[in-house]
Amino acid sequence: MRIAVGGLVVSLLAACGGDPSPAVDAGPDAMGEPDALVDAGGPDARPTTFGGARPATLVVPASYDPATPTPLVLVLHGYSTNTTYAAPLLQLTAAASSAGFLMIAPAGTADSSGSHFWNATDACCNFENSQVDDVAYLDGLITEISAAYNVDPKRIYVVGHSNGGFMAYRMACAKADRIAAVVSVAGATFATPASCAPSQPVSVLQVHGTSDATIQYAGGTLMVGTANIAYPSAAGSRDRWATYDGCAATTTTGAAIDVTGDATAETTPTAHGACPAGIGVELWTVDQAPHILAFKAGPPLLWTWLAAHPKP
């Protein structure tokens, strides 16, 4: 199957994530780091597999203390047969160890081509009209993990790349009472503004490269069934969430951020002001960066942003 993206035709595999190159994809063991992460919460042998028929493995920092409320981060892959790349790509695997948060990277369901997808927004990436309810699945994962571990209910976050970024926005729309903040990397929010009605403000960070030819920075279209559905631009996604959250329409520009380590890919942050207390709505524009946006090793930029935005 092939889809139209902003006037270009690309393979469906690349449309909402694709597989990063072997140099970027750390492979199935990328979530491991056995010296820093453990597969159980100590001698009481807490479960680490959740999700029933769609099992996913929770990674638990060695510093986990059952007496301490601990943040939980869900990491969602793009449209791809590879479901393990996103956490290392975004430098979240290392951050889980150093910062001490729980992390799980579940898989979407497979379509007829064998590629895993999330039934996210009206634009991406349920191209075959599946009836799978991924909101219920991810919400169920949070409930299961919270029953087994001391999850801080004010620090539950969703981070997604591409199709996973679209799904992060859907979770913010549908589960605003539960999700503190989301990060969408190379994704977009709903095509139809009325399709999203969050019950309370959710902090949002959109990260997008200006040279993304798959999910375009300026917005584009994806063919869903027989219809071309227009998804919003990176700035449009940010602005729409400012409206949902009750922020001011104006934005301010912050100091440049080095996201990728590439000296030619300067990142410009813009944020809406006058948001409700504790809420942030931002866009990080990564100049000349492509769809597969690999974060540099070093300070955990995404985690630092998330940690600054617990649920008020």
N, C-alpha and C positions, 0 to 999 in steps of 0.2 A: 504494500500500500504506500502511496505517496500523498503528500499534502502540500498545499500552497502556503507559503509563509511570506507575507508582505510582497507578493508578486513573484517570489522565487519558488521553485519546486525542489523539495528536498525529501530524502527518504524518511519514512515515519520513525525509523530508529533514531535518527538525529533530531527529530522534531522537538522532543521535549526532554532532552538530556543526552541521549547517546552514551556510549561508553567512553570514558576518558582514555587517553593513551596509556600503555603499560607503565610509562614513567610516572604518570600521575596516579593511576589506580594502584593502591597498595595491596589489593587482592583480599581474599577471604580472611587472612590473618590480621588485616589492618585494625580490626577492632580489639585485638588481643592485648598486646603489650603486657605479657604475664608478669613482668617485674613490677608493674605499677597498677594493674587492674586485676581484679579477682573475679571468679565466676560464681561466687557465693558470698553471702554476707557473714562469713565467719563460722564458728563451730556449730551454730544452730542450723547450718545448711539451708539457708533460705533459697527458694526457687529462683532461677534466673531465666527460665523459658516461659514466655507468656504468649497469649494470642490464640490458643486452641488449635483449630485447623490451619491457622496461618501463624505458625510459631515464629517468635523473634526472641533474640537473646539479649538480656540486659547486661550491660557492662557496669561494674561496680568498682569504684575507686578503693584502693587498699585502706584509705583513711576513713571509709564509711563507718559511722558510729550510729547504731540503732537508736540511741537516745537523742540524736540531733536531727531536726528536720533538714532534709537534703534536697537541693534542686533536682529536677528531672528535665532532660532535654530529649525530645523526639527528633530524629534526623531522617528526612525523607528524600529518597533518591529521585532522579529524573526519569523520564520515559526511557527504559533501558532493560536489557537482560541482566545487567550488573547492579546489584542492590547494595554493594558494600563500599562503593567509592566515595560517597558524599562526606562522611565524617572525616576521613583523612584529607580529602581535597580542601575542606574548609577549616582544617587544623583544629577540629573538635575532639579527635581521639586523644591527642596529647593534652588538650585542655581539661578533659574529663579527669585525667590523672592528677594534673597539677592543681586544678581548682577544686577537685573533689565533688563532682556532681554525677548523678546517675544518668546513663545515656542508653537509648535503644534506637536501633535503625531497622525498622520493620520493612517488609516488602509489600508492594502493591500486588494486585492479582495479575495473572498473565492473560494477554489477549490472544487472538487466533494466530498471531505470529510468534508467540512465546515471549513477547516483551512485557515486562511488568509496568503497570501504570497505576495512577491514582485517579479515582473518579472525583475530580476536584471541582473545577468551575464549568460554566457553560461553554468555555472556549478550549479547555485542556484538562485531561487528555483521554476522555472516554469516547474514543472515535467509533466504537462499535455498539453504543447504546447499552452497555452493561448495566445491570440493576444493582451492582454491588454497592453497599453503604459503607464507604471508607470512614466517614465521620463516626459512625457507631463502632467500627473496628478500632480506630485509634482512641476513642473515648474509653472503650472497654479495656484497652491496654493500660491506660492511665489508672483506671479503677483497680485492675488486677495488681499492678505494681504498687499502688498506694496501700493495698491491703497487706502486702508482704514486706514493704519497706517503709521507712519513715520519710515519706515524700512531703516536702513543704508545699502546701496548697497555694501559697502565694508566689511560688517560683517554678511554675510548669511552663515550659517553652517549646515551641515548634520551629525548627529550621529546615528549609527545603531548598533544593536546587532544581531549577527548571519546572517540570511537572510537579516536583515536590514543593516548589515555591508557590505554585498555584494552590496546592493542597494546604499549605500553611495558612494561606489567606482564607480558605474555606473553613478551617478549624477556628480561626479567629472570628469569623462570621457566626458560625453555628454554636461555638462553645466559649463565647466571650466571658461567661461566668467562671470559667475554669482556666483558660489560657491567659497568662500574664503578658506575653509578648511573642511575636513571630518575626522571623527573618526570612525573606524571600530573596534568593540569589538567582538572578536570571529568570524570574517568573513574573507573574502579573496577577492582579486581582480580577474579580468577575467582569465579564464583558458588559453585563447589564447591572447598573448600580442598584436597582431595586431588588436584585437577587440576594443582596447581602444586607442584613439588618441586625448588627451586633447588639446584644442586650445591654452592654456596658462598654466603656472604652478599653481598647487593647493597644499596647505599644507596638509599633510597626517599623521595621527597617527594611527598605528595598535596596539591594546591591545589584548594580547592572553595568555591564561593559558597553561602551558606545559602539564597538565593532561587533556586537553580537548579531550574527546573521540568522540565528535560529529563532529566538524570541527577541524581537528587535527592540532596541532601546526606545525608539520613537513609536512603538506600537506596530501592529500588523494584523494578519488574519491567519486563522487555522481552519482547515476544512473538517467539519464535524458532520459525518454522514454526507449529505448533499449540500450543506450550507457552509458558506464562508462566514466564520464568526470572528468579529474584530475584538482583539484584546487591547486593553489600554497600554499607554506608554509607561515607562518607569516613573516619570514625574506624575503622570495621571494616576497611577496606582497610589503613590504617596499622597497626592492631593485629595483623592477620594477618601482615604482613611482619615485625613485631617477633618474632613466633613463629618464622617461617621463619629469621630472621637470628640467633636466639638472644639477643635483647635482654630486658631486664626487662619485666615486664607493666605497671609503673607509668610514668606520664608526668609531665613537668614542663612548665610554661607559661612561655614566654619573653616578652620585651618585644614590644609591638605593632609590626607592620611596615606601612608604607604601600605597598601593592601597586598599587592602581589610581589613586591620586591623589584619590580621592573621600573627602572628610572624613567621610562617613557610613558608609563601608565599611571599618571598622577590621579589620585582619587579626591574628588571634591564632595564634601558632605553638605547637604542642605536640609534644614529642619524647620518645621512649622512651629510658631510660637503660640503662647497663650493656650496651651493644652491643659486639660484637667491635671491636677496635682499628681505627679509621678508618671505621667504618660508622655511618651516620645513618639514622634512621627518623622522619620528621616529617610533621605535618599542618599546613597553613596554612589556617585557617578564615577566609574573607572574608565578613564580616557583610553581609547584604543583597545580595550580588553575584549576578548572573544566570549563565546558562550560558556566554554569550560574555563571557569574563572578560579584558578588555583591560588589560594591564599599562601603567603609566605610563612615560613616557620618563624617562631618567635613569640612575642606577646600575643595572647589569644584574643584577637580583635573582636570577633563575634561574641565570644563568651563575655568579654568585658562589657560590651554593649548590653547583652541580655541581663547580666548581673546587676546593672544599674537600673533595670526596669522591672522590679517585682510588681505584683499586683498591689495597687494602693490599698 
